[in-house]
Each structure stands twice: as structure tokens, then as C-alpha cells.
Amino acid sequence: MVEHTRTLDFKIAFAIGLGTMIAAGIFSLSGTAVAEIGSSAVIAFVIAALVAALTAASYSEFASIYSENGGGYLFASRTFEHETLIYTVGAMLFLGYTGTTAFYLATMDEWVVRFILPESLQWLPHGTSGVAAAILLGVLNARGTEESGTFQLFVTGAKVAVLLAFIGGAVAFRGPTTAVGNFAGNFSADPVGIVTIAALAFITFFGFSAIAASAGEIIEPRRTVPLAIAASIVTVTVLYALVIVSMVNSPVPAEIIAEEGETAMGRVAAGFLGPVGRSLIVAGAIFSMVSASNASILAASGIGSLMGRQGQAPRPFSRIHRQYSTPFWSVVSATGLIVALIVVFIGLFPSEGGIVPLDLTVPFPLLGSLTLTELGLTTLTGFATLNLLLPLSVVNVALIYSRRRFPDIDRGFRVPGVPVLPTVGVIANVGLIYNLPVKGVIVGIFLVLTLLGGYLVWGGAPDIEELYEQVVPPTSPTAPAGETAGVSADESEEVVPAADDAYRVLVAVGRPERAARYVRLAATLGQFQAEDPFIQVLTVTEIPDQTPHEAVRETARGRVQRIQEILAAEEIDADYAVEGHTCRDIAFDIVQTARDDGADLILMGYPEEHTDVTEQVEYKAPCGVLFASGAIEPADVETINVGAGGGPHHLDLLSLIERMGEQGSDVHVINVTPEGGPGRPENTEATIAGLSNAPSVQVHNITAGTVADGLVDQAVENGGILFIGATRTRRLRRRVFGSTPDNVIKLAKGTPLPVLVYASARGVQGPLEDYLYPIYRYIKGKRRSPPESAGTEIKE
């Protein structure tokens, strides 16, 4: 089954929290904070830490109950029933994590421009290095959470060492007594300034939620998550306080620190430790922002994946990559949004005026107006923090509600002082929101309302768990059919998993009387694979909307029993199991089962009815799909016919035909020149090259009214089976497989010729290629003579 494997232990969970907190906040805000309120910056950071700790306690309790990815969105969805509220929490957290990452990487870009980028490259737009880092981190997270976690541990350790060196340099420069005295004498009596800095600094403490959001990856999460959250908050608060003490003792004047802004810490480090110290801090800052971004992308993708599963985001968000076992589309979407935020806030509309000459002012009722040419890092910080603080308030309320709604649920950790402590957390969060930059709040509210409006128009999709139900689990043929037919999935003990190295064929059966035909075909084709075949027979009973699964369970069990009885009377030369589902969307069930169970091939009948099911399976299947038309006997595989073809479906099909040829099947390649009808002659070079290991390949160059006529007439004359690849122009022609395959199947119905149409798994570029391929064929296409090669016989 394609699923997450828990790979992150305590040290990596701790590193995720610590690494997210020690980031752009301390490296960019420390200079601004000290310049504005001096030593009181420590008070501001401690206030931010205490506010974070209030909600962190709620997170810890929820994480000890629900040990899955998703963080605050997961907790809200398990507690509340109002779909709009749950969606809003998820959307805001997704925006919050991606906005936080954009802030980290945009700050990193400031450091790169200030300290690293040579003058010859200063012409690059601001945000360039941040965009590049976002893309690289997206690739890292798409390839695997274990690799991402190891990277997080290494980088977090490096930046903690850098901060300790910075603190040590300050103490050595001033001496312990002088350093303490300077710090004690530099406090500011500015409560508004302190609270404002605390509001901005809150983003630096939000790393605790990244731990909870990744709970599905963490080993023993009920114990590990609360410990990692507590340890990371305490550790980072101490480090931040010591950094502020060091900044106050800087040899650099306060006005210079204020002028330096986000990069002030590098200037201060140069004063303490010279050029070497500055280089050390620059490296630490880069490490910090990259590792914090990495953890935030991991958290955002976990939320996106859960929203996809629950139908509140596009369904592909929930798909787990077969090779990397990560929510690939969720990672891609989070990375794309991060890039967009960096480009908009830093590249196009920075606070100092960007490359866009338009001074566009947008009015917002009740909130004022926003000038788009004046955004920048501060506004981005406010945007991100707003989208974190509001969901945190909801999580605190959710804890109070959860205690009342589910009083008997097992809680591995319990927050003391409920409901007082969560209520204080809500008040504190709202207080910080009041002190956020107005522009950031306006942008945040605008985007959230836009997403919410889109969701309400869309209406969402059903939760995956609501779409289908496994009524009868995969059951071996050794269990008597009468015993398994009335057994539920929970009661059955006859579940038969395929061996890890088996070639798994998922056979989707709509009509029980055809089960034997397709299972025999799957067993026959499986014999040509390197691994032993395992046939998973799936029958899906569709249920209408609003109808409970219970209404059709007995029908589904009866269908499974009937299939088991039919197969028991056959001699199937392969291991197989039969399972039955009830589902509201048959195509979704087939594709999801193939994804979950790691199918290597889907085999199903040509759609005489319900062509929409076939289209969805073909376009969304994670593996190749064979659609069979006509009765196929084992003896038919002795002769294999295949068109000259073209396109990826045809070329991917050739590996199977080549293996069949290697094991004794006669292979016939049919190249048809149409006479006035639709279609065009193909180039046989690629087809013959794909069959190079087959000892006997005959090429038939023929002329016919249409390509479909020629393929069918020649294949009937040769005998055996006709294989054909699905056509890439199907989207334009609005047919099931494309003009030629559809016409071939229609013509073959009046003959004994069985036809198999193959559609290969489609990658990310698949939908775009569907539309571009006809243009490519028109520009590139030209008729060539079929080549003569060893072992190839050409017939006219």
C-alpha cells in the first residue's frame, strides 16, 4: 500500500520546531527591535513566546489524540462540524505557512544581496535568490520527508552553533559584567512599541505548530510531539534573550542598526568578531532561513494533503507519490504560492517602490485602502502572522469544545486550567493581531475572503472516507465462497496481501459473468512479467448520493460471492483475491484502490456504457491501463498484432509486446496507408526499435480505406490479438480513446478479433501534451519508408 511511513524521531521533531523558530525572526527582527525599544526587546520576545506557549499547550493535547499530519486544520476538523469554519482554518494555515516561508526566504534574499551577491549581479531583481531557494526546497520536500528531516537536523545544528558563537563574541568583547550592565540600563518604557514588536516576533515562535502539523511522520507522536514542542519553545526563548543582550552590547551605534534593518545582525557580528564573525553570522542566517522554510513547507504540504482527502482542496493534493511517498501536488502547490508571494511582495511591490511603475491604490470597505507599490517585508510579516494567529484562536476554542463534546476520549496529554488557559490564549492572539501592520492584515483578509468565496461557489467534494467502503476485503480462493460472502471487512481473516515483489494487476469487474474472462487474461499477461503475478479482482457497487452504504452492502457481498463461485470453477494459473466495495464514484474507487495498493496494471472491459468511468480511469490512473474488448483465450497470445502507432501510449506498450515475443509469440507490426480516409501512415522505426529483442517481427505495409480498416482486416487475417495504444488527440476529438482505437473496436465487433487498448500512466505534463501533440504531429509528421533490420520480415 502506498502510504506514509513514520521516519522522524524526537531529535528531528525538536529540530523542526527549533529550526522553524530560529529563522528570519531573530536574524531580521532583532536589529529592528533593539533599535526601537532597546533591551525591552527581550520583554517583547518573551511575550510572544508566552502567547505561543498558550496555544502550544492546546496543540500538544490535540497531537496526543490525533497523531496525523494537518496540525490546527486536523484538530478543527475532528472537533467542529461546520464545514465552512473548518475550511477557513485550513486555508488560513496554508496561507500562513506559505506566507511565513516567503518571509523567511525574502529576508534571506536581503542577506544575499547585502553580503554575498557580487556587484556584477546586483542587477538581478530582489527576491531572485528567495525564489530559487523556494524551488529547491520544494524539490527536496517532494522527494521525501526522511531526506527533508535529516537535512533539517543538520542545518538546525549548524545555526545553533552560529548563534552561540555570536553570543560568545559579545560576552568576550564587553566582558560579562559590562554586558549585563549595558543591558540593564537600556530598557525602554514604551508599552505600545513592546507589544508591536511582540506581534511581529510571534511569527518566530510558530515553529511549534510545524511539529504538530507533521505528526503523521513522527515516531511515537503521542509522546514525542508534546515533548518536542515544549523543548523547542524553551530553548529558542533562551537563545533569543541572549541574542538581544548581545545586540544591546553592540559596538555599532543604534542609528546604524536601525538603518541596516533586516541585516543589522551581520553588521553587529563584524563589530564583535571582525570579517570572520560577519561571515559566520551570514552563513548562520542563510542556514536558519532555509531550514525554517523547509519545515514550513513540510507543514503546509501536510495540511494541503489532508484538505485534499477531506474534499476541501483539489483532490490531487491528497495523492501520494508512488516513488517518493510524499503528497507531491500539495508540495508543488505550496511551493508555487511561496514563489508568488515573494515575487509580489518583494519583487513587484517592495516597500521602497518596485519595478511596476503603476501606483495602484485599492479601496477596502471598513479597512481603508492599500497602495500596491508599498508592500515589502513588514507587510508580508503581518500577512503571514494574521493567517497564523486567527487559526490558533480557533484551536484554543476547539480545545474547550472538545473537552465538552468528547469527555471520554483518550488524551495522552491534558492542558491544565481549561477553559481559562485557552481563553487567555484567544485574548492574547487577538491582542497581537490588533498590533499587526494594517496593510498585512488587509492583504490577508482579502485573500482569505477570496478563497472562501471560491470554496462556497465550488461547494467542496466528498471526503475520501465517505466516497467508498470496503465491504468484503481481498479474500483468498481457499476460503469457501459461502463463508466469505457474508463477512464484513472487520471480521474477515482471509485478507491476502500480494508479495512485495509481485506484479499486481487490478481487475475491475462490472459484470460478474465476465470475471473469469478478465482474470484469465490478467493471469496470461502476468506470465510475461519478471515477477509472479497477483490478481486483485475488484467489484464496485455504486450507490446514489444521500444513500447510506448500509443500503447496498448485501448487494455488494452477493456480487463478490457470485464472482468467487465463477472463479472457483475456473483453473486460474495465478494467485488472486476478490474484494467488494460500495462507492459513490466508481472511477474514483478504481483509481484510489490502484494508488493505495500499488497496482502495476489496471485491466477492465471496454466501456459499452458509462464511458465517463473509462475516461476518468484512463486520465487519473497511477499505472498503465488495459481496456479489453472481445473474448480472449490463452491461445490467442501466440500471435500478437500491433499498429505502427505513435505517441507515448503506443511506445510504452511495446515493452510488453517485446517480452511476449521473447517468449515465443509471433509479433506482427501493421503499418496502414489510408486512401482518402482519416489517419496517416506511421513511422515504423520507433516501433521496430522497441521490439528489438523479439526474435520474430513481421512488418505489414498495407493500403486501406482508413487506418482502422487496415488494422482490423490484417489482424483478422493474421489471427491472435490486436494491441493498440490510446490516442493522444482524444481531448480534441471528445471520444473515449481517440478516433482510430474507437473505430477499431467498432469494426472488430463483427469479427473474432479481440482488441486491447493500452493507456500509459500520465505524468505532470500529460494534460498539456494532449493539446500540444496534434500541433507537433502536424509540424513534424512526414512519411518515411519502414526500415529493414535483422529478424524483421516486411510484407506488402
VEXZADO-262807 format. One line per 3 residues: number of its first residue (from 1); for each residue x, y, z of C-alpha. Coordinates in pm, whole numbers, plus 50000, padded with zeros to 5 digits. Example, Ala and Ser with C-alpha at 12.3 -4.5 7.8 and 13.67 -1.06 7.14 Angstrom:
2
1> 51230:49550:50780  51367:49894:50714
END
This chain:
796
1> 50000:50000:50000  50131:50347:49911  50124:50533:50240
4> 50333:50741:50476  50593:50566:50689  50683:50735:51019
7> 51051:50823:50994  51107:51127:51222  51225:51070:51580
10> 51244:51317:51872  51566:51485:51765  51427:51562:51420
13> 51090:51674:51560  51280:51901:51800  51491:52026:51508
16> 51175:52102:51307  51042:52323:51588  51375:52480:51676
19> 51473:52525:51315  51145:52698:51232  51174:52933:51528
22> 51541:53022:51481  51489:53184:51147  51428:53517:50984
25> 51262:53644:51302  51578:53657:51511  51808:53749:51225
28> 51588:54025:51081  51373:54144:51372  51644:54156:51639
31> 51807:54462:51482  51475:54641:51433  51361:54553:51786
34> 51679:54675:51959  51683:54995:51751  51326:55078:51854
37> 51293:54960:52217  51645:54862:52328  51667:54593:52595
40> 51289:54583:52616  51308:54368:52302  51363:54079:52543
43> 51026:54153:52701  50864:54161:52356  51010:53825:52260
46> 50913:53671:52593  50555:53799:52547  50547:53641:52203
49> 50682:53317:52349  50421:53310:52627  50137:53372:52381
52> 50271:53095:52163  50304:52865:52463  49935:52908:52550
55> 49830:52773:52213  50120:52527:52202  49965:52360:52505
58> 49639:52313:52313  49833:52179:52015  50012:51932:52241
61> 49689:51793:52380  49532:51758:52036  49850:51600:51897
64> 49836:51340:52173  49488:51245:52047  49517:51275:51667
67> 49857:51153:51552  49826:51257:51189  49952:51532:50962
70> 49747:51851:50948  49804:52042:51272  49538:52300:51354
73> 49332:52208:51050  49319:51845:51160  49219:51943:51514
76> 48941:52173:51391  48806:51911:51151  48795:51647:51427
79> 48622:51884:51670  48379:52101:51476  48110:52006:51226
82> 48076:52335:51038  48248:52280:50702  48298:52649:50626
85> 48476:52709:50957  48697:52403:50905  48785:52513:50552
88> 48870:52865:50669  49110:52730:50930  49281:52510:50671
91> 49304:52784:50409  49445:53034:50658  49703:52791:50790
94> 49808:52705:50435  49843:53079:50363  50016:53130:50698
97> 50279:52863:50645  50348:52965:50287  50350:53334:50384
100> 50592:53258:50667  50818:53072:50428  50801:53360:50179
103> 50902:53596:50462  51196:53375:50558  51323:53343:50203
106> 51265:53709:50120  51470:53801:50428  51735:53555:50316
109> 51738:53734:49983  51815:54063:50162  52116:53898:50327
112> 52232:53753:49999  52208:54091:49826  52377:54272:50115
115> 52663:54034:50189  52705:53771:49917  52590:53884:49574
118> 52877:54040:49373  52830:54382:49219  52819:54229:48872
121> 52491:54057:48966  52327:54339:49160  52101:54397:48861
124> 51902:54085:48949  51551:54163:49079  51504:54146:49454
127> 51370:53808:49556  51565:53612:49294  51763:53402:49541
130> 51449:53354:49754  51257:53217:49456  51545:52985:49367
133> 51563:52857:49727  51186:52800:49735  51202:52586:49423
136> 51496:52381:49554  51322:52324:49889  51005:52224:49707
139> 51202:51961:49516  51358:51838:49840  51021:51800:50013
142> 50865:51638:49706  51136:51371:49708  51083:51254:50067
145> 51019:51359:50426  51303:51147:50564  51558:51329:50349
148> 51394:51659:50444  51409:51571:50815  51778:51475:50804
151> 51853:51799:50625  51658:51987:50893  51861:51827:51173
154> 52193:51916:51011  52108:52277:50931  51946:52345:51270
157> 52256:52220:51449  52473:52447:51235  52272:52762:51306
160> 52251:52698:51682  52631:52677:51679  52646:53009:51492
163> 52418:53182:51745  52628:53051:52035  52939:53189:51864
166> 52767:53529:51822  52665:53537:52190  53012:53428:52297
169> 53166:53703:52084  52953:53967:52258  53047:53845:52606
172> 53415:53833:52512  53401:54179:52356  53236:54356:52651
175> 53301:54123:52937  53021:53960:53141  52985:54243:53395
178> 52982:54523:53139  52745:54331:52913  52494:54284:53194
181> 52522:54648:53297  52467:54779:52946  52168:54553:52907
184> 52013:54659:53239  52049:55027:53156  51896:55018:52811
187> 51530:54931:52879  51256:55141:52716  50924:55241:52875
190> 50724:55203:52553  50440:54952:52603  50296:55014:52255
193> 50636:54953:52097  50687:54639:52305  50351:54491:52206
196> 50405:54584:51841  50743:54408:51834  50586:54111:52016
199> 50320:54088:51745  50585:54084:51472  50805:53843:51670
202> 50523:53592:51715  50597:53451:51371  50931:53331:51504
205> 50766:53112:51769  50515:52945:51543  50754:52656:51484
208> 50571:52452:51748  50280:52413:51508  50512:52274:51239
211> 50583:51984:51475  50213:51910:51522  50143:51954:51151
214> 50399:51679:51079  50273:51439:51348  50192:51179:51084
217> 50563:51149:51007  50680:51135:51371  50757:50814:51558
220> 50550:50773:51879  50377:51110:51825  50160:51096:52140
223> 50476:51125:52348  50722:51286:52110  50513:51581:51986
226> 50437:51741:52329  50799:51695:52440  50940:51842:52120
229> 50703:52140:52136  50795:52224:52496  51167:52174:52444
232> 51181:52387:52130  50990:52683:52282  51205:52692:52596
235> 51531:52655:52405  51456:52924:52149  51334:53173:52411
238> 51663:53146:52599  51863:53182:52277  51660:53485:52166
241> 51709:53658:52502  52084:53608:52484  52093:53738:52127
244> 51909:54056:52234  52159:54103:52518  52438:54070:52262
247> 52276:54318:52022  52237:54577:52301  52613:54549:52366
250> 52698:54606:52002  52984:54846:51915  52765:54960:51625
253> 52561:55276:51703  52183:55236:51733  52116:55459:51434
256> 52333:55235:51217  52149:54927:51345  51818:55092:51257
259> 51949:55182:50912  52070:54827:50847  51726:54684:50933
262> 51695:54317:50839  52072:54272:50801  52181:54455:51118
265> 52294:54136:51292  52562:54083:51026  52698:54433:51087
268> 52699:54375:51465  52880:54043:51424  53152:54221:51225
271> 53197:54459:51520  53232:54168:51764  53435:53921:51564
274> 53559:54106:51257  53506:53989:50898  53517:53626:51008
277> 53235:53685:51253  53028:53859:50992  53076:53569:50752
280> 52979:53328:51028  52657:53514:51102  52573:53546:50735
283> 52614:53171:50695  52404:53113:51006  52131:53343:50882
286> 52115:53164:50550  52107:52826:50726  51834:52948:50960
289> 51603:53080:50695  51648:52779:50470  51581:52526:50747
292> 51280:52721:50877  51143:52736:50523  51196:52364:50484
295> 50995:52287:50798  50716:52526:50697  50683:52370:50351
298> 50661:52028:50517  50382:52156:50743  50193:52334:50464
301> 50202:52029:50239  50066:51815:50523  49768:52049:50562
304> 49711:52062:50187  49718:51684:50166  49458:51647:50442
307> 49237:51913:50285  49250:51717:49960  49148:51396:50135
310> 48858:51569:50305  48737:51729:49983  48819:52089:50080
313> 49104:52124:49830  49156:51979:49482  49169:51601:49509
316> 49524:51572:49363  49652:51744:49680  49595:51414:49862
319> 49779:51195:49612  50086:51022:49748  50372:50993:49501
322> 50437:50629:49425  50815:50663:49428  50872:50925:49698
325> 50568:50859:49922  50503:51232:49958  50195:51448:49882
328> 50353:51564:49557  50082:51801:49434  50039:51960:49775
331> 50413:52031:49790  50407:52172:49437  50112:52400:49520
334> 50272:52526:49842  50597:52597:49659  50417:52781:49381
337> 50232:53002:49630  50556:53083:49814  50719:53189:49489
340> 50417:53406:49403  50424:53580:49743  50796:53656:49715
343> 50751:53795:49365  50452:54012:49459  50565:54145:49799
346> 50938:54178:49728  50987:54179:49353  50692:54377:49215
349> 50572:54585:49512  50852:54626:49768  50821:54898:50033
352> 51079:55116:49860  50898:55104:49524  50928:54821:49275
355> 50969:54756:48907  50597:54809:48846  50550:55181:48767
358> 50177:55176:48846  50078:55339:49174  49762:55136:49222
361> 49551:55206:49530  49276:54954:49607  48994:55054:49848
364> 48878:54806:50110  48547:54885:50285  48582:54931:50662
367> 48958:54870:50637  49090:55167:50442  49296:55138:50127
370> 49611:54960:50014  49876:55104:49784  50020:54811:49592
373> 50356:54979:49530  50424:54979:49905  50423:54627:50045
376> 50757:54473:50141  50880:54253:50425  50684:54418:50708
379> 50356:54379:50523  50445:54019:50437  50515:53953:50805
382> 50175:54091:50901  50003:53889:50631  50165:53564:50746
385> 50113:53631:51117  49744:53712:51073  49690:53380:50896
388> 49857:53202:51186  49706:53386:51483  49340:53354:51381
391> 49355:52974:51336  49541:52949:51668  49249:53123:51834
394> 49014:52869:51678  49231:52582:51805  49212:52720:52159
397> 48833:52739:52132  48834:52388:51984  49010:52251:52292
400> 48738:52387:52519  48468:52247:52292  48646:51912:52259
403> 48658:51865:52636  48280:51906:52647  48191:51716:52331
406> 48430:51422:52382  48481:51394:52759  48580:51025:52744
409> 48835:51040:52462  49185:50916:52547  49416:51218:52587
412> 49784:51139:52619  49846:51494:52746  49598:51723:52922
415> 49631:52101:52939  49576:52229:53296  49334:52512:53367
418> 49085:52453:53086  48887:52662:52991  49078:52955:53147
421> 49416:52892:52982  49282:52853:52625  49061:53160:52675
424> 49364:53366:52775  49534:53231:52461  49249:53357:52243
427> 49261:53703:52402  49638:53720:52363  49620:53616:51998
430> 49358:53880:51921  49568:54140:52103  49867:54063:51884
433> 49651:54084:51570  49545:54436:51673  49911:54544:51662
436> 49997:54391:51325  50079:54611:51023  49749:54726:50873
439> 49850:54651:50515  49939:54294:50604  49601:54247:50771
442> 49419:54391:50470  49602:54165:50224  49546:53863:50448
445> 49173:53925:50488  49131:53990:50116  49299:53661:50015
448> 49110:53459:50276  48775:53603:50167  48867:53532:49804
451> 48950:53169:49881  48639:53132:50096  48420:53272:49819
454> 48572:53029:49571  48511:52740:49808  48148:52835:49863
457> 48091:52856:49488  48264:52520:49435  48091:52354:49727
460> 48376:52116:49802  48394:51744:49733  48309:51439:49946
463> 48559:51316:50200  48755:51020:50061  48637:50808:50355
466> 48277:50887:50260  48316:50801:49893  48375:50430:49921
469> 48365:50147:50170  48540:49813:50160  48255:49569:50221
472> 48449:49249:50152  48829:49265:50189  49067:49088:49947
475> 48978:48723:50008  49169:48416:49900  49012:48139:49691
478> 49085:47893:49972  48801:48040:50178  48465:47885:50085
481> 48259:48135:49891  47960:48090:50120  48169:48179:50423
484> 48319:48499:50288  48013:48645:50122  47851:48750:50449
487> 48165:48851:50633  48245:49214:50693  48588:49367:50640
490> 48646:49382:51014  48556:49015:51070  48735:48855:50775
493> 49065:48680:50834  49121:48586:50473  49294:48905:50360
496> 49562:48812:50109  49834:49072:50055  50046:49039:49745
499> 50416:48978:49789  50624:49295:49771  50790:49174:49452
502> 50466:49057:49285  50333:49210:48965  49994:49334:49084
505> 49710:49351:48832  49391:49522:48945  49098:49372:48752
508> 48788:49592:48773  48476:49379:48715  48139:49539:48649
511> 47953:49224:48541  48029:48910:48746  47975:48679:48445
514> 48278:48838:48275  48511:48799:48572  48663:48470:48453
517> 48745:48618:48111  48936:48912:48253  49108:48717:48530
520> 49234:48460:48279  49363:48743:48061  49536:48906:48360
523> 49695:48574:48454  49812:48520:48095  49963:48868:48064
526> 50117:48837:48407  50317:48537:48292  50518:48767:48067
529> 50639:48979:48359  50961:48931:48551  50770:48900:48880
532> 50498:48649:48965  50153:48799:48902  49900:48870:49173
535> 49548:48947:49053  49331:49173:49264  48969:49141:49149
538> 48763:49445:49243  48387:49477:49203  48231:49812:49287
541> 47863:49860:49365  47765:50221:49301  47534:50394:49545
544> 47344:50717:49478  47415:51036:49669  47244:51060:50008
547> 47206:50681:50018  47386:50513:50311  47639:50241:50236
550> 47437:50001:50450  47159:50001:50189  47370:49816:49931
553> 47614:49614:50141  47427:49290:50090  47416:49351:49716
556> 47792:49406:49714  47852:49091:49916  47631:48895:49679
559> 47835:49014:49381  48156:48909:49549  48010:48567:49625
562> 47899:48526:49265  48246:48616:49133  48411:48377:49378
565> 48184:48095:49263  48261:48165:48896  48636:48181:48952
568> 48633:47870:49169  48507:47676:48866  48798:47800:48654
571> 49160:47695:48655  49335:48027:48714  49712:47990:48692
574> 49794:48277:48929  49733:48392:49285  49425:48609:49311
577> 49187:48763:49561  48841:48915:49531  48717:49223:49713
580> 48397:49425:49706  48338:49796:49761  48040:50026:49774
583> 48110:50368:49628  47952:50690:49504  48210:50726:49226
586> 48322:50406:49055  48613:50559:48866  48746:50723:49181
589> 48725:50391:49368  48920:50206:49098  49192:50472:49079
592> 49218:50514:49456  49245:50138:49509  49519:50122:49248
595> 49704:50402:49425  49661:50261:49775  49761:49907:49681
598> 50041:49992:49438  49890:49829:49129  50124:49782:48832
601> 49842:49748:48580  49465:49805:48571  49263:49572:48348
604> 48899:49643:48270  48648:49596:47991  48590:49835:47705
607> 48305:50069:47807  47986:49968:47634  47818:50203:47879
610> 47941:50466:48125  48227:50598:47913  48283:50865:48178
613> 48420:50595:48410  48669:50486:48146  48783:50842:48080
616> 48845:50912:48448  49036:50587:48499  49249:50642:48191
619> 49335:51000:48282  49391:50957:48656  49531:50604:48693
622> 49873:50585:48863  49975:50297:48635  49908:50163:48287
625> 49551:50059:48196  49441:49789:47951  49087:49802:47815
628> 48975:49467:47671  48713:49416:47401  48611:49067:47291
631> 48667:48721:47433  49037:48636:47472  49167:48283:47516
634> 49521:48189:47628  49596:48052:47281  49536:48397:47129
637> 49862:48531:47274  50059:48311:47034  50003:48581:46771
640> 50032:48949:46857  49931:49231:46624  50024:49591:46690
643> 49986:49904:46485  50289:50107:46379  50145:50368:46613
646> 50294:50678:46765  50280:50868:47090  50364:50763:47447
649> 50083:50511:47496  50198:50311:47195  50567:50327:47288
652> 50502:50222:47650  50301:49926:47521  50598:49792:47323
655> 50784:49662:47629  50503:49413:47700  50482:49304:47337
658> 50859:49262:47323  50853:49031:47627  50573:48830:47467
661> 50782:48800:47153  51084:48687:47353  50873:48404:47499
664> 50755:48273:47164  50470:48491:47042  50472:48591:46676
667> 50470:48969:46651  50312:49149:46355  50354:49525:46308
670> 50082:49668:46083  50152:49996:45903  49848:50127:45716
673> 49846:50390:45444  49491:50531:45433  49333:50602:45097
676> 49138:50919:45144  49006:50832:45489  49110:50979:45823
679> 49452:50890:45957  49803:50889:45820  50084:50636:45774
682> 50308:50596:46075  50684:50579:46102  50768:50220:46194
685> 51125:50293:46306  51037:50363:46670  50805:50061:46687
688> 51065:49819:46549  51332:49966:46774  51107:49898:47072
691> 51078:49533:46967  51450:49480:46906  51475:49176:47137
694> 51180:48995:46986  51317:48717:46758  51029:48726:46509
697> 50878:49055:46394  50686:49085:46068  50602:49427:45926
700> 50291:49456:45709  50279:49767:45490  49924:49779:45357
703> 49679:50019:45200  49318:50054:45318  49033:50300:45323
706> 49116:50403:45681  49379:50312:45934  49115:50131:46144
709> 49001:49922:45841  49356:49819:45764  49441:49725:46122
712> 49133:49511:46168  49148:49337:45827  49518:49249:45860
715> 49486:49140:46225  49192:48913:46140  49400:48756:45865
718> 49698:48708:46100  49486:48577:46388  49557:48637:46757
721> 49514:48967:46946  49535:49327:46830  49708:49570:47067
724> 49669:49942:47011  49767:50250:47211  49515:50512:47312
727> 49529:50826:47101  49669:51148:47245  49427:51362:47047
730> 49132:51227:47243  49064:51551:47428  49022:51734:47100
733> 48807:51467:46938  48592:51420:47251  48587:51042:47218
736> 48682:50771:47461  49019:50660:47327  49058:50866:47010
739> 48934:50813:46657  49144:50515:46549  49109:50296:46864
742> 48735:50363:46887  48683:50280:46521  48897:49966:46551
745> 48682:49836:46837  48361:49905:46643  48491:49723:46334
748> 48624:49430:46539  48285:49361:46700  48173:49170:46392
751> 48488:48954:46388  48656:48704:46623  48938:48958:46677
754> 48994:49057:47044  49131:49410:47092  49331:49553:47381
757> 49367:49932:47411  49655:50047:47630  49684:50384:47808
760> 50003:50454:47997  50020:50642:48325  50021:51015:48272
763> 50279:51239:48436  50260:51606:48533  50300:51713:48171
766> 50027:51480:48041  49731:51721:48011  49943:51987:47839
769> 50087:51734:47594  49735:51624:47497  49678:51961:47336
772> 50028:52017:47200  50073:51673:47044  49848:51735:46738
775> 50047:52051:46662  50371:51856:46700  50242:51585:46467
778> 50140:51842:46207  50480:52014:46208  50697:51706:46249
781> 50499:51440:46066  50631:51307:45737  50609:50966:45577
784> 50918:50750:45586  50986:50408:45450  50993:50127:45707
787> 51349:50011:45776  51478:49667:45714  51656:49509:46008
790> 51777:49171:46121  51493:48941:46230  51233:49167:46066
793> 51027:49044:45774  50849:49308:45567  50534:49220:45382
796> 50346:49437:45135
END
